[in-house]
Amino acid sequence: MLRRTFWFTAGAAAGVWATTKVHRKLRQLTPESLAAQAANKAIDAGHKVREFAVDIRAGMARREAELGEALGLEAPADRALPAPRRLAAVEHTERPGNTYSYNPHNRNEDH
């Protein structure tokens, strides 16, 4: 009798454990969770690219200073890179007489 109780309890525990694992994995595979994971990975990749660009710029400035010193050139005191340009892909336009903004590229069905 004790042996049956042990195996019944072990089976129930294994069932609860497996059910918990399956439900956890299913929550990870929902569209919202996948979108959040993709967004987090994209943000992380953007940070890594930005850090890489900063390191490259610092190395370029250091090497330019070394070359200028070796060649006897006088470099400007603070030579900064130009500010990045930010261009709008689509200009925001408003139609006269309407109280809402108009975007010709809006693909929502409820507009």
Backbone hydrogen bonds, N-H to C=O, Kabsch-Sander energy under -0.5 kcal/mol:
donor,donor_aa,acceptor,acceptor_aa,energy
5,T,1,M,-2.0
6,F,2,L,-2.2
7,W,3,R,-2.3
8,F,4,R,-2.5
9,T,5,T,-2.5
10,A,6,F,-2.7
11,G,7,W,-2.3
12,A,8,F,-2.4
13,A,9,T,-2.5
14,A,10,A,-2.3
15,G,11,G,-2.2
16,V,12,A,-2.3
17,W,13,A,-2.6
18,A,14,A,-2.6
19,T,15,G,-2.5
20,T,16,V,-2.4
21,K,17,W,-2.3
22,V,18,A,-2.5
23,H,19,T,-2.5
24,R,20,T,-2.3
25,K,21,K,-2.2
26,L,22,V,-2.5
27,R,23,H,-2.1
28,Q,24,R,-1.5
29,L,25,K,-1.1
30,T,27,R,-1.0
34,L,30,T,-2.6
35,A,31,P,-2.5
36,A,32,E,-2.3
37,Q,33,S,-2.5
38,A,34,L,-2.5
39,A,35,A,-2.5
40,N,36,A,-2.5
41,K,37,Q,-2.3
42,A,38,A,-2.3
43,I,39,A,-2.4
44,D,40,N,-2.5
45,A,41,K,-2.5
46,G,42,A,-2.4
47,H,43,I,-2.3
48,K,44,D,-2.3
49,V,45,A,-2.5
50,R,46,G,-2.4
51,E,47,H,-2.7
52,F,48,K,-2.4
53,A,49,V,-2.5
54,V,50,R,-2.4
55,D,51,E,-2.4
56,I,52,F,-2.5
57,R,53,A,-2.6
58,A,54,V,-2.4
59,G,55,D,-2.4
60,M,56,I,-2.7
61,A,57,R,-2.5
62,R,58,A,-2.4
63,R,59,G,-2.7
64,E,60,M,-2.6
65,A,61,A,-2.2
66,E,62,R,-2.2
67,L,63,R,-2.7
68,G,64,E,-2.6
69,E,65,A,-2.4
70,A,66,E,-2.5
71,L,67,L,-2.4
72,G,68,G,-0.9
73,L,68,G,-2.4
75,A,73,L,-0.7
80,A,78,D,-0.9
87,L,85,R,-0.6
93,T,91,E,-0.6
93,T,102,Y,-0.8
98,N,95,R,-1.4
102,Y,93,T,-1.0
103,N,101,S,-0.5
106,N,103,N,-1.7
107,R,105,H,-0.5
111,H,108,N,-0.7
